[in-house]
Amino acid sequence: MSVLILDSSVIFDLERGLLIPAAFKLDATYAVPDLLLDGELGDDPLVAQMLGLGLKVIELEPQEVERAQGLAKKYHPRLSQIDTWALVSAARPTSNRLLTGDGSLREAARSEKVACSGVLWVLEQIRASRVASAFDLHNGLMRIKQHTRTRLPAPLVDAMMRQLETGHEKGVRARPGRNLGEGQRIPARNLRREAHVRRSGRGRWARDFVA
């Protein structure tokens, strides 16, 4: 089972799209560093909802704290303390991917060779696994897109929405989740062609999207 480290930006986007329950139906474990709960999320009722759905809380070991402090100095002032906690959590051998929409954190993740994706990657996993209907995904993505703090790439969002509209017209319905294996490849040729995005890669959404 994949272990995915959540950043607050992806959490808030999923909340705006009313898609947190669908995301937790995937065959994956979501986790956050304890510092995130103590800081950005605080007493947000969203925390209780996610904990009830299976969210795990990570406490860094002393050597990991030292590593996070070193990254904070290395990437100052671009990364916050919470950012470096998330990055170290995602760098664990037991973790598979960091989910964030923060540009600076994504750049740091690439530099540290930590797999990283954004909220569109999560939505594509939901779509491919059919744990939510195309209709609900389309409406959720529309809500995310219309939010004033959204920074998603418009061409890719529009291309995904067109594909979801087609799925809705064909009556694609939700079904129980399937295994989200490490390195699972999700075809996205049509989306990339519609968005006029040239990729030399492998037909997968991982690393391609900014949340």
Stockholm file with secondary structure:
# STOCKHOLM 1.0

chainA/1-211         MSVLILDSSVIFDLERGLLIPAAFKLDATYAVPDLLLDGELGDDPLVAQMLGLGLKVIELEPQEVERAQGLAKKYHPRLSQIDTWALVSAARPTSNRLLTGDGSLREAARSEKVACSGVLWVLEQIRASRVASAFDLHNGLMRIKQHTRTRLPAPLVDAMMRQLETGHEKGVRARPGRNLGEGQRIPARNLRREAHVRRSGRGRWARDFVA
#=GR chainA/1-211 SS CEEEEECHHHHHHHHHTTCHHHHTTSBEEEEEEHHHIIIIITTCHHHHHHHHHTCEEECCCHHHHHHHHHHHHHTTTTSCHHHHHHHHHHTSTTCCEEECCCHHHHHHHHHTTCCEECHHHHHHHHHHHTSSCHHHHHHHHHHHHHSTTCCCCHHHHHHHHHHHHHHHHTTCCCCCCCBCCTTCCCCCHHHHHHTTCCCCSCSCCTTTCCC
#=GC SS_cons         CEEEEECHHHHHHHHHTTCHHHHTTSBEEEEEEHHHIIIIITTCHHHHHHHHHTCEEECCCHHHHHHHHHHHHHTTTTSCHHHHHHHHHHTSTTCCEEECCCHHHHHHHHHTTCCEECHHHHHHHHHHHTSSCHHHHHHHHHHHHHSTTCCCCHHHHHHHHHHHHHHHHTTCCCCCCCBCCTTCCCCCHHHHHHTTCCCCSCSCCTTTCCC
//
